[in-house]
Amino acid sequence: QVQLVESGGGLVQAGGSLRLSCAASGSIFSINLMGWYRQAPGKQRELVAISSGVTTYADSVKGRFTIFRDNAKNMVYLQMNSLKPGDTAVYYCRTSVSNRFGIVNNYWGQGTQVTVSS
């Protein structure tokens, strides 16, 4: 089993910045990917940024958000700059992990609220 613990959400004014952190722990042999998704009220969960050897960003955050990892600590971060009210959502960390038997499982964090005021 793998646990993900997120931190760093909060309330910020438009144009401000926040950094989200996510730490993975537990039965980890290798991490295939780590990333961030978000879900706004009344909307489906959507990909924000993901790192799996290559990095992918949603078009809506390109140039404003940066995902980076600390592989030694099994952590992933999301640096969010130039925040907009449309970025308001619950942000979820996701990881895909292989155990020592080669079995792959996906895990999600509990979510952290990001609110951007205008």
N, C-alpha and C positions, 0 to 999 in steps of 0.2 A: 504494500500500500504506500501511496505517496501523498504527502500533504503539501498544499500550497498556501502560503500566508502572504497576503497583500497588505500594503500600507502606502500612505502618501496622498490619499484623496482629501478633498476638502472644498471650501468655498473660495473662489477667486474672482476678481473682476475681469471683464473682457480685456484682452491684451496681456494678461498676466501669464505666469508660468506655474507649473506643478511638475513634480517628479513622482511617478509611481514606482514602487518596488515590489518584487515578488520573490519569495524564497521557497525553493523546493527541498523537501526532506523525505526520508523514508527509504524504501527499497528501490534504489536507483542504480542500475548498472551503466546505462548510458541514456543521455537525453537526446532525442531526435529533433525536437523543436521546442521553442518557448515563444509565447506570444501574448498579445492583448486583444481582447474583444470588448465591445461595449453594447449596452442595451438601454435605449432611452424609453421613457414611458410610452406605451402603446405601439412600440416598434419592435421589430425582430432584432435579435442579437446579430451584430455585424463585426467583421474583422477590422481591427485598427492597424495592427502591425504584427508581423511574425518573423522570427529568425530561425532558419533551419539550414544554415550553411549559406543560403541566400536570404536576403531580406526583402520583404514585401510590405508595402504600405497601401492603405486605402487612399484613393485619389483625394478624398476630402482632407487628409492630414499631411499629405506630402509637402515637404518644405517647412512644416511646423513641428512635427513630432519626430523623435528619434528613439529607436529601440536599440538597446545594447545589453550585452550579457557579460556576466562574470562567471565563466565556466568552472573556475576553481571553487566557487561558493554556491554553484547551482542557483544563481540568481539572474533575474531579468529585470530591466528597468525600462520605463517609458518616460522620456523627457518631453514634456508638452509645453510648447511656447506659443505665443500669440493666440491664446485660447479665445474661443468664440462661444456665445450662448448655445449655439448648435452642438457644441461638444459636451453639453450636459448629459450625463448618463451614469449608469453603474458600469464600472470597468472591471472586467474579469481577466484574470491570468489563466492561461492554458498551457499545459505541457504534454508532450507525447514521450513516453519513457519505455525503454526496453529493460526487462529484467535479465538476469544472467542466463535464462533459458531461451532468450530471444523473443519472448512474448511482449507485445506492444500494447500499452494501455494509455488512454487519455485521461487527464485529470483537470479539474477546474478549481479555481479559488472561490472564496465566498463572495467576492465582489467588494469594490470600494467606490463610494459615491464621489463623483466629481460634479460640482455645480459652478457654472460660470454665469455671473450676473452681468447685465448690460449697463 
